[in-house]
Amino acid sequence: MNKQKTLRQGQILRLVARQSIENQDDLCRRLREEGMRVTQATVSRDVHELRLVKTERGYQALAAQAAPAAPALPRMAREGIRDLRPAQNMLVIKTPPGGAQSLGAALDAEGWPEIVGTVAGDDTILVISGSTRQRLAAQKRLQDMLQ
């Protein structure tokens, strides 16, 4: 997957997790407001690949048990994680330049109970867990995705 697609799909996941997105036109408009160049056809493909479903509250990501064989986060992790370093109850993830925010948004969208939150810069994500034990669980999940 190319870097633009990874970034765009990460932004889509972030948008639908935080806002009510009624339709693909609305999603296109909001992506354009964030400076992304998109077409309705591209957004339609992304909605399909991310397995978003339309609900009464707008688009939503499918629950983890109904996720496709290669969901967005594992694919993004394999392509975007360059280094993974533990630091007590935190993980520091290094990505290529410009890759941290979309990967961080995808990680947030997963809603893992062992992750309190993430902070993403340009090429670094700080993943915060409630304890060292929870950090170990999150780290294992991410390392399994890299296999």
C-alpha positions in Angstrom: 0.0 0.0 0.0 1.4 3.4 -0.8 2.0 6.1 1.8 -0.8 8.3 0.6 -3.3 5.5 0.8 -2.1 4.6 4.3 -2.4 8.2 5.4 -5.8 8.6 3.9 -7.2 5.4 5.4 -5.8 6.4 8.8 -7.5 9.8 8.5 -10.8 8.1 7.5 -10.6 5.8 10.6 -9.9 8.8 12.8 -12.8 10.8 11.3 -15.4 8.1 11.7 -14.2 7.3 15.2 -14.6 10.9 16.3 -17.4 12.4 14.2 -20.7 11.4 12.6 -20.1 10.9 8.9 -23.4 10.5 7.2 -22.3 9.6 3.6 -19.3 9.4 1.3 -19.8 13.0 0.1 -19.5 14.1 3.7 -16.4 12.0 4.2 -14.8 13.4 1.0 -15.6 17.0 2.2 -14.0 16.4 5.6 -10.9 14.8 4.1 -10.6 17.8 1.7 -10.9 20.2 4.7 -7.9 18.4 6.2 -5.9 19.1 3.0 -6.3 15.7 1.3 -7.0 15.4 -2.4 -9.6 12.7 -2.8 -12.3 11.6 -5.3 -15.5 9.9 -4.4 -14.3 6.7 -6.2 -11.2 6.5 -4.0 -13.2 7.1 -0.8 -15.6 4.4 -1.9 -12.8 1.9 -2.3 -11.3 2.9 1.1 -14.7 2.5 2.8 -14.9 -1.0 1.3 -11.3 -1.9 2.2 -11.7 -0.6 5.7 -15.0 -2.5 6.0 -16.9 0.5 7.3 -20.6 0.1 7.8 -23.4 2.6 7.7 -25.4 2.9 11.0 -27.9 5.4 12.3 -24.9 7.4 13.7 -23.1 7.4 10.4 -20.1 5.2 9.2 -18.6 2.9 11.8 -15.7 0.4 11.7 -16.8 -3.2 12.1 -16.1 -4.9 15.4 -12.8 -6.7 15.7 -14.4 -10.2 15.6 -15.9 -9.3 12.2 -12.7 -7.8 10.8 -11.3 -9.0 7.5 -8.3 -11.3 7.2 -6.0 -8.4 6.7 -7.5 -5.4 8.5 -6.1 -1.9 8.2 -4.0 -1.8 11.4 -2.0 -5.0 10.8 -1.3 -4.0 7.2 -0.3 -0.5 8.3 1.8 -1.9 11.1 3.7 -4.2 8.8 4.3 -1.3 6.3 4.9 1.5 8.8 6.6 0.3 12.0 10.3 0.8 11.7 11.2 0.4 15.4 9.3 -0.5 18.5 10.9 0.4 21.9 9.5 -0.3 25.4 9.8 2.4 28.1 8.2 1.2 31.4 4.4 1.5 30.7 4.9 3.1 27.3 5.9 2.1 23.8 7.8 4.3 21.4 7.0 3.5 17.8 9.2 4.9 15.0 7.7 5.2 11.5 8.8 6.7 8.2 8.4 10.5 8.0 4.7 11.4 7.9 3.5 8.0 8.9 2.9 8.4 12.6 -0.4 10.1 12.7 -2.3 7.7 10.4 -0.8 4.7 12.3 -1.6 6.3 15.6 -5.2 6.9 14.5 -5.6 3.3 13.3 -4.2 2.1 16.6 -6.7 4.4 18.5 -9.6 3.1 16.4 -8.9 -0.5 17.5 -9.9 0.4 21.1 -7.4 -2.0 22.8 -8.1 -2.1 26.5 -4.4 -2.2 27.3 -3.8 1.2 25.6 -4.8 4.3 27.5 -4.0 6.6 24.5 -1.5 7.6 21.9 0.4 10.7 21.0 1.6 10.9 17.4 4.1 13.3 15.8 5.5 13.1 12.3 7.5 9.9 12.6 7.1 8.8 16.3 4.1 7.5 18.2 4.0 7.3 22.0 1.7 4.5 23.1 0.7 4.8 26.8 -0.6 1.9 28.8 -1.8 1.8 32.4 0.9 -0.5 33.6 4.0 -2.3 32.4 2.0 -5.5 32.1 -0.5 -3.8 29.8 2.4 -2.4 27.8 3.8 -5.9 27.4 0.4 -7.1 26.1 0.1 -4.2 23.6 3.8 -4.8 22.5 3.1 -8.5 21.9 0.0 -7.7 19.8 2.0 -5.3 17.7 5.0 -7.6 17.3 2.7 -10.4 16.2 1.4 -8.1 13.5 5.0 -7.6 12.2 5.5 -11.4 11.7 
